[in-house]
Amino acid sequence: MSQALRCPSLHALAAVVAILCAGATGAQDFNWKKHQGKTLTFLANNNPVANALLKYQGEFEQQTGMTLKVDAYQEQQMRQRLVTVMNARSDEVDVFMSLPSREGLQFAKAGWYADLAELLKSASARDYDATGLSAGMIRDATYGKQLTGIPMNVEGPVLYYRKDLLRKCGLALPESLTGLEAVAAKLKRCEPGIAPFVSRGLKPALPFTHSVFLRNMGGQYMKDGRSQLCSQAGQASLALYARLLKDYGPPGVVNYNFYQISSLYKEGKAAMAFESSNELRNMMDGGARLKDTAVAVLPAGPGGSRPTVIGWIMSVSAHSKHKEAAWYFVQWATSPAIQARLALDGIAPPRAAVAQAPGYKAWMDEQPVRSEWVAAVNELARTGTSEVGYPIAANPASRELIGQAVTELLLGQKLPAQACADADRQLDALIAKE
């Protein structure tokens, strides 16, 4: 897996290896009850990863004697809450979920992450197996010599599609990205009551899915320190993405994030949904879509197949007064045993041993859609990049500007050339501040 935010030197890579190996030979006399009686506050994103993990909250509390106070919010609200707490240098949050591809550089520069490297060496259970974690994802969470978090999952956008509807309409999944629009048009005529295509339309959320369109069309975010949304490929990707949502998406798609997309698809109201691999369980919930769904990576475009692959990490606040106790929760949550359970809930594991375990393989083989989902996630992990938005500390602000350009096209407020030109001017100003 490539890392778009920075290109580590050989020295940095060696440091990552040293961290993992040191963790594997950590404290020999580990006591899970060492922090018994303490209360930890976990700021959680109300997404499939956290929801699957928190099913076992009681086991953590029983194993450690600690109390876990969970503050769960939808993703945007969770980040707003975290920024408020961190800016106040408050100790009211001990552990939180973070996306290195989005806020990693910003949070690291602000000093908001506790460094887990030393805790990994000195306060880890013998069976934690730090070396079993994805080295690429550990690298993505490492800034200089600071380890900012531990990977919880592997994910990226994949195409869920109704193979029964395509078959009924005499269609097949197109081999090229540019053919997706023609398939959507035929589905609209064949099944007028179903949205042919849905993906993220919510401004701050859509760069996650649009990024794959950009790269598959042959585009890139930056070149020689300048924004490239107005390149030929950049304009083409914005226009195609917006047309698919505007002409073939559901009403109100401009406000759609993963919650609405999963619900729409599960209810049989969408033929194709380009959404996170994390949403498999939600989309299959109830079993209505279990037999008629197939999963694939987005079709290749003029730039080839260049998917997005990212992963949530579990991090400890630099302002926590209970850093070692918080690390106990992090290592429990990212342990081989817990990640093996999460894998059976559709959370792709960042540990090769879990992915190769007989239990996971048996679960995968139970349903064709699961096997296709695993194959798609493996393809993301093998060929994907973590670049979503601009590789700058102001990455979240850059995503807003990408989203704004698409929103203007969706609402018919601007033509592609004007939308991307306005975005490029503001993005160049952000880049210049780095």
N, C-alpha and C positions, 0 to 999 in steps of 0.2 A: 504494500500500500504506500502510495507516495504522500508526501507532506508538502502542502502548498504554502503554508505560512512561513516556513523557513527551511533552509537546506542545511542540516547539521553537518558539522565537520567530522572527520574521523575521530578527533578527540572527544567530541560530544557523543558519538556513537559508542565509543569505548566506555564513556562514563555511564551510559545507559546499561550496557552489559555488566559493568561493575556493580551498579545498583541492584540488578536482578540477582546476580550471583551472591552478593553479600546478603540479600534477603533470604536466599535459600539456605544460608548457614547462620541464621539469626539466633536469637536467644534460645537456649536449650531448655530452660525451666520456665515455660510459658504458662501463665495462670489466667484463664478466662474470667475468673472472679476478682481479679485485681482491683477493678474499679466499681465493685458492687456498691449499690446505693446511689450512684450518680445518675443524673438525668441529662440526656443528650437531646438537642433540638436538631431535627433533620428537615431542611427546607427542600421539599420534593416537587418535582414537576409531575403533574397529573397525566402521565403518559403510560404506555404499556409497560415500559421497563420498571418504573417505580411501582405501578399497580401490581405487577407480578411479584416483585420483591417483597412488598409489604404484606402479602399473604402470610409470610413467615415471621412477621415482627415479633409475635409472642415467643417464638423459639429463640430469637436473639436475646430477648429480655430474660428468659429462663436460663439460658446458657451463661449469661454474664452477670445477672443480678442488677443490671442497669435498667432504667426506664427510658424508652425512646419516645420523645414528643415529636409528632409529625405535623408539620405545617405544609399542606399540599395546595398548590394553585395550578391553574392553567399556565402554559409556558410563558406567555407575555407577562402575566401578573407575577409569576414566580421570579422572573428576572427583575421586575420593578422592585419587588420586595427586597431582593438580594442587594441591589445597588443602593437602596436606601439604608439598609443595615450596614453595608460595608463603608459607605461614605461617612457614616456616623462613627465608624470604628467600634461598633457595638459587638459585644460578646454573646448576643442572644441567639445567634445561629452557630452551631458547631460544625455541621457537615451539610454539604449541598451537592446537587447535581450540576454538571457543567459540560459545555460543548467546546473543546479546544478549537475546533474549526471556526467557531463564531466569536467567542469572547476570550479565548485563551491568551492571546497576546495582550489584549487590553487589561485583563485581570492580573496577569503576571506583572505587567509594568506598574500597575497600581499597588502591587504588594498584597493582594487579597487572598492568595493561596498560601496555606502552610506547606512547607517543603516536607514531602513524605519520604524522601530518600533516607534520612537518618532513622525515621520510625520503622521503615521497612527493614533496615539492618538490625535494629535493636529490640523491636517489640513485635515480632511476628511469630505466629504459631509454626511449629515444625512442618505441619502438613499444608501450609499455605501455598507452596509451590509458585513462587514469584516468577521463576524461569518459564513456567508454563503459559504465562500471559503473552499475548501477541507483542512481539518486539516492536513492530511498526506502530502499534497503538500506544505503547509506552513511550516511544520516541515522539509521537504527536503530542503527548502530555508533558514533555520535558522541555524546559526553557533554560538554556545554559546548563547548569548542573541541578536545577530545581525540578523535582518531580511533583507536578501539580495535582495529580489524581491518578486513580486506577481505573482501567477500562471496565465497563459494565456490559457492553454489547457491541455488535457490529451491525450497521444498518446503512441503507441508502434507498433512493427511490427505485421502485420496480413497477412494471406494468401488470396490473391485475386485469384480466379480461374474460368476458363471458364467451367461452368456446362454443356453447350451445347456440347463442344468438348469431355469432359469426357463421356457424355452420348453416343455420336456418336461412340466413341472408345470402348464402353462397359466397362468403368472404373468407379470407385468411389474413392473419396478422401480416402486415406489409414487411418486406425485407429492408426497406429504407425509411428513414424518418420522414422524408418528404411525401411518402405514400400514405402517411397516417391520416392526413386530411381527407383524402379520397375515400378511405375506409369509413371515416366518421360520417361523411356525406351520404354514403350508401346506407349506413345503419340508420341514419335519421329518416330516410325515405322508407326503409323496410320496417322499422320499429319506432314510429313517431312518438310514442308515449314514454320512451326511455332516452335519457341523455346519452349521446354517443360517447362523449369523452368528458372526464372531469379531472382536474388537478388543482393545486393550490392557487387561489386568487387573492388571498389576504396579503396585503402589501409587505409586511415584514417576514412573512412565512414563505412566499413563493420563490425566492431565489434558490431555495433548496431543490426544487424541482426544475425551475428554469435553467439552472446551471448545466444540467445534462443536455438540454436543447442547445445552449450556447456552444458547448464543447463539441457536441456531435455535428453541429453545423460548421465546425472549423474555427470557431471564435475563441477568444481569450479575454480576460478582464483587463489586463494591463500589458503594455509593451513600452519599453524605454521610459518607464515612469509616467505613462499617460494612459488614461482610460480608453478602452477600445469598444465601447458599446455601439459607437457609430461606424465601426468597420462594416464591410459588406456582410460578413457572417454574423456580426452582432445584431445588425438591423434585421436580418432574415430570421434570426432566432426569436427576437422580441415579437416580430410580426406573426410568425407561425404560432408561437405559444398563445398570444392574445387572440388570434383568430379561432384557434381550437376551443378556447374557453368561451369566447363571445358567441360564436356561431353554433357550437355543438355542446356547450356546457349547460348546466341547470340554471334556472333563474337565481339571481343573487350570488353567483359564483365568485364575484369580487370579494365576498366576505368568507370564502371557504378556506378552512384549514383542515388538518387531518381528522378532527372530530366529525365534521360535516361530511367529508368525503367517505369515510368508513361507513357511516350510517347510510348514506345514499346508496353505496354499492351493496351493502348487506341487505337492504330492502328491495333490491332488484331494480333500482331506478337509474342505474348507470351501466353501460356496456363495457367501457374501458375506464380504469382509474389508475392514474400515475401518482403513486403515493409511497410513503415509507414502507420498507419491508417489515418494520415494527408492527404494522397494522394488520398483519395476517390474522391474528387471533380475533381481533374486533370484526374484521370482515367476514370471517367464517363463523362467528358466534351465532348459535342457534341452528347451524347446519344447512340453512337454505342455499348457500353458495358453495358448499363443500364439494359437490359433484360436478358443478358446471363451470368452475373457475380454473383458468390456467394462469401461470405467472412467467414473466420473461423480463429481461433487461429491455430498455427502450431501444427500438431499432436504430441501427447505425445511420449516420448522415454523411455529408461530404467530408467531414473531419474524422470519420470512423466511429467506433463505439468507445466513448470516454465517460463512463459512469461516475457518479459521486459515491464515496464511501466514507462514513464518519462513525463516531461512537460516543456515547455519553461516558463521562468519567465521574467517579465519586471523589469529592474533594473535601478537605478540612479547611475551615476558615482560619486565616492568619490571626484573627482576633479572638478565637476560642480560648477559654481558660481550661479546656479539657482536651487538649490536642491528642494525648496518648489514648485516652478513653475513646475519642472520636475515631482514631485509627483502628481501634478494636472493631468498631462498627463497619468501617470501610473494608477491613480484611474479611470480616464475616460475610458481608454483602457480595464481595468479589471472589470468594473462595471457590475451589473446584466443586464442592458439594452444592452450594447454592446456585452457582451458574449452571450446573447440570439440571437442576429443577427448573430454572428459568427457561432453559432451552426447550423444555417440553411445553412451554407456554408461548412458543413462537418468538423467543428472544434469542437471536443468533449469538452464539457464545464467542468471546474473544480468546478462548483457550482451545487449542487444537485437540487436546485430550478429551475434552467434553464433546467436541464435534465428531470425534471418532469413536465415542463410547457406544456399546451395543444398545443401550437404552434409547439414545438419540436416533440411532439408525433404525431401530424398530418403530419409533414414533414417526419418523420420516416415511417409512415404507407403508404405513397404514393407509395413507391417502396420496393419490398422484399429485394433488396440489401442493402438498408438503414437500415432496421430492423436487418438484419444479421450483418451489420457493427456495429450497436449500441450494439448488444449482444456480439460481439467479444471485443469491447472496454470495456464494463462492466466486461467481464471476465479478461481482462488485469488489470483493476483497482482493482478487487477483489483479484486476486491471484499473481499479478506480483511483480517484484523487480526492483528497479532503478539501479541495478548494471550493468554497461556497462564498460568493462575495469577494471583496478585494483583500489581498493579503497584507492588511495594514491593521494597526491597533484600533482604528475606527471602523472595523469590519461591520459591526451592527448598523452604523449610520450608512455605510455603503449599501447594505442590503435594502434599507428603506428607499434609497434613491433608485435602485434597480426596480423595486416593487412599484415605485411611483410611476416609472416609465411604462410598465405593463398596465397599470391601472388607467393611465391616460388613454392608452390604446383600447382597453376593454370598454371604457365609457365613451369612446368616440370623441374625446376631447382634443386629440392631436393625431397627426400622421406619424409614422415611425421615425422619419428623419428628424422631425422637430422634437419628439419625445426623447430620442437618444441624445440629440445635441444638447438639450437642456440638462439631461442627466450627466453627460460627460463634463460639462462645465463645472457642475457642483462636485462631481467625483474628482476631477483634477485638483480642485481646491482642497479636498480632503487629503489627497495623496501628498500635496505640497506641504502639508502640516507635519508629515511624518519625520 
